[in-house]
Amino acid sequence: ISVINTVGNNTYPEKKYGESVFEDNGKEYPPVFIDVCVDENEIITVIESNTRCIYQYDPEGNLLCIFGGEGDTNGYFSTPTSIVYAGDGKFVTLDSAQKKLQLFVPTDFIKNVQQAVVLYLDGKYDESLELWTTIKENNASYSLAREFIGKIRMKKGEYVEVLDDFKISNDRISYGKAFEKIRYNFLQNNFYLVVAGIVVVLIAVVFALKQLGKYVRK
């Protein structure tokens, strides 16, 4: 997935999107995106041919949801061919094998997720945090809520409190940044104690070396 600016550069995070399919012998089939649509909030929705799934990403490349799959019942696909945004969070898909159009309407849950993302990107962190907290309470297993809650609380300087959020969401980069902030603040607030400790250790080492020297001479 790429977002190309006017000078031809990709401004979208470069990473793996979608899911690979593996055969029993281990052979990998990387994702093949068939079509893409974008809404007014730059939420990107793509449809993939191997898994027959629909993937939805925010403007920063975060995966919001996955649904669909292979099948001939409503909400599933045999041969997905196209996807078109229809406004108000809705989109229409075409399945060429089933000769079927399907209209997908967003649930209240995904509406809240998309709104929380938009508020965050607009810099309305308090409103976004409130909505992400509600999302987490409604679905504790939705790790993206934890990740955004951690990012917002980190902006507020709550570095210790965000460690659990980043650990649960498996956001190792943000966890590392929060830990660095905690270490920096500790050293800054306890500078004289740290220096005093180092001096004590150096004195102890020098004393020990002198005693060792005396012992060796004897």
C-alpha positions in Angstrom: 0.0 0.0 0.0 1.4 3.4 -1.0 0.3 7.0 -0.8 2.0 9.0 -3.5 2.5 12.7 -3.1 2.8 15.3 -5.9 6.5 14.6 -6.4 6.1 10.9 -6.6 7.3 9.9 -3.1 5.4 7.4 -0.9 4.3 9.0 2.3 2.6 5.9 3.8 4.6 3.8 6.3 6.6 1.1 4.4 5.8 -2.2 6.0 4.0 -5.5 5.4 0.3 -5.2 5.0 -2.3 -8.0 4.8 -1.5 -11.7 5.6 0.4 -14.4 3.8 -1.1 -17.8 3.1 1.0 -20.9 3.7 0.6 -24.4 2.1 1.2 -27.5 4.2 4.7 -27.8 2.7 5.5 -24.3 4.0 5.3 -22.5 0.6 4.2 -18.8 1.2 1.8 -16.9 -0.9 2.1 -13.2 0.0 -1.0 -11.0 -0.1 -2.3 -9.8 -3.4 -4.5 -6.7 -3.1 -7.2 -6.5 -5.7 -8.6 -3.0 -5.1 -8.6 -0.2 -2.6 -10.9 2.7 -1.6 -10.3 5.7 0.7 -12.9 7.7 2.7 -12.9 11.3 3.7 -10.8 10.7 6.8 -8.1 8.9 4.8 -9.1 5.5 6.2 -7.9 3.0 3.6 -9.9 -0.2 2.9 -8.4 -2.9 0.7 -9.6 -6.3 -0.5 -7.2 -9.2 -0.9 -7.5 -12.2 -3.2 -5.8 -15.1 -1.4 -7.6 -14.8 2.0 -10.7 -13.1 0.4 -10.5 -10.7 3.4 -11.0 -7.0 3.7 -8.4 -5.0 5.6 -8.9 -1.5 6.9 -6.0 0.8 7.9 -5.8 4.3 9.4 -3.7 7.1 7.8 -0.6 5.9 9.8 -0.8 2.3 8.6 -2.4 0.9 11.8 -4.6 -2.1 11.1 -8.1 -1.3 12.4 -10.0 -4.4 11.5 -10.2 -7.6 9.3 -13.4 -9.2 8.1 -14.7 -11.3 5.2 -13.1 -14.5 4.0 -13.8 -17.3 1.6 -17.4 -18.4 1.3 -20.6 -18.0 -0.6 -22.8 -16.5 2.2 -23.3 -12.9 3.0 -20.1 -11.1 4.0 -17.8 -13.6 2.3 -16.3 -13.9 -1.2 -15.5 -16.4 -3.9 -13.6 -14.1 -6.3 -13.5 -10.5 -4.9 -12.9 -8.1 -7.8 -13.6 -4.5 -6.7 -14.4 -2.3 -3.7 -15.8 1.2 -3.9 -16.4 3.7 -1.1 -20.1 4.7 -0.8 -20.0 7.5 1.8 -20.8 7.6 5.5 -18.3 4.7 6.2 -20.1 2.4 3.8 -18.6 0.6 0.8 -19.7 -1.8 -1.9 -17.9 -4.9 -3.1 -18.1 -6.9 -6.3 -17.7 -10.7 -6.4 -17.3 -11.7 -10.1 -17.7 -15.5 -9.4 -20.9 -15.1 -7.5 -22.0 -12.1 -9.7 -22.9 -10.4 -6.4 -22.7 -6.8 -5.1 -22.6 -6.4 -1.3 -23.0 -3.2 0.7 -21.1 -3.1 4.0 -22.2 -0.8 6.8 -19.9 0.1 9.7 -20.8 -1.1 13.2 -20.9 1.2 16.1 -17.6 -0.3 17.3 -15.7 0.5 14.2 -17.3 3.9 14.0 -15.9 4.7 17.4 -12.5 3.3 16.4 -12.3 5.5 13.3 -13.5 8.5 15.2 -10.9 8.0 17.9 -8.2 7.8 15.3 -9.4 11.0 13.6 -9.5 12.8 17.0 -6.0 11.7 17.7 -4.6 12.8 14.4 -6.3 16.1 14.8 -4.5 16.6 18.1 -7.7 16.3 20.2 -6.0 13.9 22.7 -8.4 14.2 25.6 -11.4 13.5 23.4 -9.6 10.6 21.7 -8.5 9.2 25.0 -12.0 9.2 26.3 -13.2 7.3 23.2 -10.3 4.8 23.3 -11.1 4.1 26.9 -14.7 3.3 26.0 -13.5 1.1 23.2 -11.2 -0.8 25.6 -13.9 -1.3 28.1 -16.2 -2.7 25.4 -13.5 -5.0 23.9 -10.6 -5.6 26.2 -8.8 -7.8 23.6 -8.6 -4.9 21.1 -4.9 -4.1 21.4 -4.9 -1.0 19.2 -7.0 0.8 21.9 -4.2 0.0 24.4 -1.6 1.3 22.0 -3.3 4.6 21.4 -4.1 5.0 25.1 -0.5 4.5 25.8 0.6 7.1 23.2 -1.8 9.7 24.6 -0.8 9.1 28.2 2.8 9.3 27.2 2.3 12.8 25.7 1.0 13.7 29.2 4.2 12.5 30.8 2.7 9.4 32.4 5.6 7.2 31.4 5.3 4.6 34.2 1.6 4.2 33.7 1.9 3.5 30.0 4.3 0.5 30.3 1.4 -2.0 30.8 -0.5 -0.5 27.8 2.5 -0.9 25.5 3.3 -4.4 26.9 -0.3 -5.6 26.3 -0.4 -4.1 22.8 3.1 -5.5 22.0 4.3 -2.1 21.0 8.0 -2.6 21.8 9.2 0.6 20.2 6.9 2.8 22.3 7.7 0.7 25.4 11.4 1.4 24.9 10.8 5.1 24.5 8.8 5.2 27.7 11.4 3.3 29.6 14.1 5.7 28.3 12.0 8.6 29.6 11.7 7.0 33.0 15.5 6.4 33.2 16.2 9.9 32.1 13.8 11.4 34.6 15.3 9.2 37.4 18.9 10.3 36.5 17.8 14.0 36.3 15.9 13.9 39.6 18.6 11.9 41.5 21.7 13.3 39.8 23.6 14.0 43.1 22.7 10.6 44.5 23.9 8.9 41.4 27.2 10.9 41.4 27.6 10.2 45.1 27.1 6.5 44.5 29.7 6.5 41.7 32.2 8.2 44.0 31.6 5.7 46.8 32.0 2.8 44.3 35.3 4.3 43.0 36.6 4.9 46.5 35.7 1.3 47.4 37.5 0.0 44.2 40.6 2.1 44.9 40.7 0.9 48.6 40.2 -2.7 47.5 43.1 -2.4 44.9 45.4 -1.0 47.6 44.6 -3.9 50.0 45.1 -6.3 47.2 48.5 -4.7 46.4 49.6 -5.1 50.0 48.5 -8.7 50.1 50.4 -9.5 46.9 53.6 -7.9 48.2 53.4 -9.9 51.4 
